[in-house]
Amino acid sequence: MSSFMVVSTFKAGTDMAEVMQVVAEEQAKVAELKSAGQIGALYLSTATRGTVFLEIFADDEDAARSIVTSLPMAKWWDIDVFPINTPVQR
């Protein structure tokens, strides 16, 4: 299992009123994925930058992307997946 940081930004022209309609569904799905050990930390910078940061645990980048796209809000996101490397100890 590897760690990934997924940076999700809302696409230009996203109707935030539509987004707000799925908040409860999004929260339930995030809780389910956290319970399954697939999501770690979640950070929002939506008010100022329209960005969501997700720590994802998956076997590979495709699996990490699949986890994120299972979220209800993902249809409004541009998604970048970054593998996380352990810092080198000196």
N, C-alpha and C positions, 0 to 999 in steps of 0.2 A: 504494500500500500504506500502510495506517495502523497505528498501534499502539494496543493496548487492554490495560487491566489487568482481568483477570477474577478476581473474588473468589468462591471456591467454598467453601461451608460444608456440612459433613455434616448431613443432615436428622436431626431428632430421632428417636431410636429406631433409628438405624443400627446394625446388628450389625457391630462392628469385626472380629470373627473372619472374617466373609464378605469384608470389605474386604481383609484381609490375604491372602486366597487369590488375589487378582488382582494383587498387587504386581508380580510379574515381568512379567505382561502389560502392566500400566500403564507400567512402566519402558521396555519395548520400544517401546510406542506413542509415549511422550514422545520417546525417542531418534529415532524415525522422523520425527516432526513437527519436531524441532529440526533434523535434517538437511535437511528440506525448507524450512527458513526460516520455519516457521509459529509456532514457540514459541521465545521467548528465555529469559528468566529464569523460574525456578520456585522458589518459597519455600513452606516448610511451617511451619505453626503448629498442627499437628494434636494434639499431646499436651495443650496447654493450651486451645486455642480451637477445634479441629476445623476449621481453615481452610487452604485452599490458595490461593496467589496465583500467577497465570500471566500472563506477558507474551505477548500474542498479536499476530501480524502478519497482517492480513487486509484485504480491500478495504472491508468495512463491518461493522457490528455483527452482522448476521445470519451472515455468514461466520465471524466470530470465535466466536460461540456454537456454530456447527456444528463448528468445530475442537475446541472444548472437549468438546462432547457426544460426539465420536468416541472419547474416552478411556474405558477400561473402568470407572473409578470414578465417572464423571459421573452414573450412575444413582442414586447416593446423595447427590448434591450439589444444593443450591440455588445458582443461578448468577446473579451480577450482573456485567454487562459495562460497563466505563467507558472511553470514548474518552480517549486521552492526548493532551494538547495540549503543544506546545513552549512552555516558559516565555518570556514576553516579555522581551527584552533592553532594558535602559535605559542 
